[in-house]
Amino acid sequence: MPARASATADEIRDVNARYHDGAAAAYDAKWGIDYGDVGRAQVVSKVRKALAASGRLPTFARALEIGAGTGYFSLNLLQAGVVREAVCTDISPGMLRVLEENARTLALRVETRACDAEDLPFGDAEFDLVLGHAVLHHLPDLGRAFNELRRVLRPGGTVLFAGEPSRYGDRLASVPKRAAAAVAPLWRALLRAGPAAGGHADGGAVNHELEPFVDVHAFTPDTLERAAREAGFADVRVRGEELLANWFGWANRALEATADPDEVPWAWKVYAFRGYLALQKVDSALLEPRLPPAIFYNLMLSARRPA
Ligand SMILES: C[S@@+](CC[C@H](N)C(=O)[O-])C[C@H]1O[C@@H](n2cnc3c(N)ncnc32)[C@H](O)[C@@H]1O
């Protein structure tokens, strides 16, 4: 949901930092973030699609991630050997603390910096790759952010984003969400799961209040493409990702949100996760190459800083 129109840029940044600090501890569990084979394959597949790369992916010597969160993209790309050196930034120090803990567990070396993506504490042309996943939609001034990204990227370097919400994809996804909410009491009865008690694992009631104000944009492919071009990027490419997988995922998430998490059977969780992965493959093989990017739930962008 986009932040209220009257919020200032500073308010949006402040809410994002506080909300994500509160969400950090439970973030990986909530979103099923994986740092093993599954997570690595997901992230590599997204990078491959965004770059429209066939065959081996290039190796990037030094990468900067903005809004890196708990490390989903950078830690998996380090493990996959796509990135040799990663600098991970985020406006939320709490998210970066979890990222550092994840890196320690995986025995990976990363540099972290808490900062705003629109005001990066790095010199010009320091990076070969600048990337982000599910972050652009939180940034108050997209033009300023893209100018910063271009500044810190070396000439000829690559910029890459994935997981950005698409305006029409988001509207389409409200259909399965509403349908799931309508059948939730029946679903709980079949699974013998009690209703959810109040309260929220990821940051408590405070975060529940902040949640409507953290998202600022839902993009059309054109708005994303224009922002990159206006900042001077070349070879801009926008693609859409996930349709059936997302409908399935949101319907299950809407059902699960109504139940006591301890009473949702394990077998259901396995079915929901495997079903999501299977539908991702269907989307990827059949739908993404054929349908317009605008109707997918997520948008991805890649571009190059002219040499
Ligand atoms: C939806 S989370 C995605 C995290 C991670 N990239 C992932 O895919 O799991 C968005 C992240 O962007 C960060 N963020 C929000 N506003 C930001 C800003 N102005 N500058 C830098 N990071 C920001 C949040 O703190 C949060 O960690």
PDBQT file of the ligand as one rigid body, heavy atoms in Angstrom, charges set to zero:
ROOT
HETATM    1  C1  LIG A 401      11.347  -5.349   1.355  1.00  0.00    +0.000 C 
HETATM    2  S1  LIG A 401      12.905  -5.169   2.152  1.00  0.00    +0.000 S 
HETATM    3  C2  LIG A 401      13.965  -6.113   1.064  1.00  0.00    +0.000 C 
HETATM    4  C3  LIG A 401      15.217  -6.572   1.744  1.00  0.00    +0.000 C 
HETATM    5  C4  LIG A 401      16.114  -7.456   0.879  1.00  0.00    +0.000 C 
HETATM    6  N1  LIG A 401      16.597  -6.747  -0.281  1.00  0.00    +0.000 N 
HETATM    7  C5  LIG A 401      15.375  -8.708   0.471  1.00  0.00    +0.000 C 
HETATM    8  O1  LIG A 401      15.055  -8.841  -0.702  1.00  0.00    +0.000 OA
HETATM    9  O2  LIG A 401      15.097  -9.536   1.341  1.00  0.00    +0.000 OA
HETATM   10  C6  LIG A 401      13.340  -3.505   1.752  1.00  0.00    +0.000 C 
HETATM   11  C7  LIG A 401      14.655  -3.041   2.383  1.00  0.00    +0.000 C 
HETATM   12  O3  LIG A 401      14.929  -1.721   1.913  1.00  0.00    +0.000 OA
HETATM   13  C8  LIG A 401      15.415  -0.948   3.004  1.00  0.00    +0.000 C 
HETATM   14  N2  LIG A 401      15.170   0.467   2.735  1.00  0.00    +0.000 N 
HETATM   15  C9  LIG A 401      14.002   1.158   2.803  1.00  0.00    +0.000 A 
HETATM   16  N3  LIG A 401      14.196   2.449   2.503  1.00  0.00    +0.000 NA
HETATM   17  C10 LIG A 401      15.516   2.599   2.230  1.00  0.00    +0.000 A 
HETATM   18  C11 LIG A 401      16.329   3.709   1.859  1.00  0.00    +0.000 A 
HETATM   19  N4  LIG A 401      15.832   4.943   1.701  1.00  0.00    +0.000 N 
HETATM   20  N5  LIG A 401      17.645   3.487   1.660  1.00  0.00    +0.000 NA
HETATM   21  C12 LIG A 401      18.177   2.256   1.826  1.00  0.00    +0.000 A 
HETATM   22  N6  LIG A 401      17.458   1.166   2.186  1.00  0.00    +0.000 NA
HETATM   23  C13 LIG A 401      16.135   1.341   2.380  1.00  0.00    +0.000 A 
HETATM   24  C14 LIG A 401      14.659  -1.495   4.197  1.00  0.00    +0.000 C 
HETATM   25  O4  LIG A 401      15.261  -1.165   5.422  1.00  0.00    +0.000 OA
HETATM   26  C15 LIG A 401      14.621  -2.987   3.891  1.00  0.00    +0.000 C 
HETATM   27  O5  LIG A 401      15.714  -3.671   4.429  1.00  0.00    +0.000 OA
ENDROOT
TORSDOF 0
